[in-house]
């Protein structure tokens, strides 16, 4: 049995889910407008400004980026700004196992954790690895 629908149904518009947030609502509206303006200009790109944290609240991505010194266990006694130290940091971050949010949180949502939460969990997905590497 083979059934088709003619004409084909158009794809549904993307739904923007709204979650609780501690962020300023005016900033959230401005960020959403900025993101939508860029996405209309660059049709194939998704430009998020907010993500969902471990408490299922909307937070700005920039809240996750901050300077963080790597442990001396990671870099040893090398100069923190040396290429050797950077290679050790990259190796350390790469050794942390990858684990999808669907497995870690039993959720279909993309949940971001802070670097501290990521290191405590000792696993995470690509966002956690990228943020930790950026913070170091």
N, C-alpha and C positions, 0 to 999 in steps of 0.2 A: 504494500500500500504506500503510495507517494502522494502527499498533499502539499500544495503551494498556496501562497496568498498573493493575489495579484490586485493591485500593484503592491510591491514589497512595502512593509511598514517602515517608516523612517526611524532612525535610532532615537532613543529617548534622550532628552537633554540631561547633561550632567547635574546631579543633585549636590548641592553644597550642604553637608550636614552641619547642624549647629549644635555645639556642645557648650556646657557651662564654661565660664572663663573668669579668671581674676584680672584679666587685662582690661584696660580702659576701652569701653565700647566705641568711643570716637576713633581711637587708634585702630581698632579692629575693622571698622567701616572704611577708614582711609586705606588701610593695608589691602582690604578686599578689593576696593576700587582700583588701586594701583596694580594689583595682580591681574584683575580682569582686563585692564587697559593693555597691559603687556601681552597677555594671552590672546587678545584679539589681534594684536599686531604680529605676534609670532604663533601662528595657529597650531604648530606641532609641539609646542613646548608647554609644560606645566610649570608654573612659577608660584610655588607655595610660599606663604609668609608665616603661616601658623601650622602647628602640628598638635597631635594629642599626646599628653604626657601620661605617665603611669597611673595617675588619678582620674583619667578620662576627662581631662580639662584641656581646653584650647589654650596654647601658649605660643608666643612668638618664637620662631626658630632661633633668633639671635640670643635668646636666654640660655641656650646650650653652649654658646661659644664664649670661652674665657681662657685666659692664660693659666696654665697649670704646669708646674714643674714635675718632670718625670721622677720617679723614685730613684734613689742612688743605686738600688739593686739593679735597675734597668740600665742606666748609663755608666755605672761604675765611677771611676775617678777621672773620666775623660771630661774635657771642656764641654759644657752643655751646648755650645754653639758650633762645635766641630762636626765635620761630616761623619766621623766615626760614631759620635753620640746620636746623630740623626738616624744613621743606619740601625743602631741598636734599638732606638725607639720604634722605628718602622717594623723591625723584626718582632719586637715585643707585641705590638698591636696586631700584627699578622698572626701571631701564635694563639690569640684568643679565639676560641671556636665560634663559628657562625651558627646562629640559631634564629630561625624565623620567628616573627611575632606570633604567628598562628600556633606554633609549638610552645613558645615561652609563656604566652599569656592566654592561650586557648581562645584566640580572638581573630577575627578577620580584619580588624582595624590595624593601621600602621601606628604603633605606639613607640614613642621615643623615650629613652631613659637618659638621665644625666651620666656623666663620666663616672661618678662615684657609684651610682646604681649599677652601671654596666660592669665595673670592676668587681663589685660584690657578687653579681650574678655569674661572673666569669664566662659569659657568652652573650652574643647579641647579633643583630643583623647589620647590614651595610651602613646604616646611619650611625649607629653607635661606634663602629670602627672608624668611620670618617671623622666624627666629632672628636673622639679621643685623640686621633692623630693630629687634627687641627689644633686642639688645645695644647698639646705638647709642643 
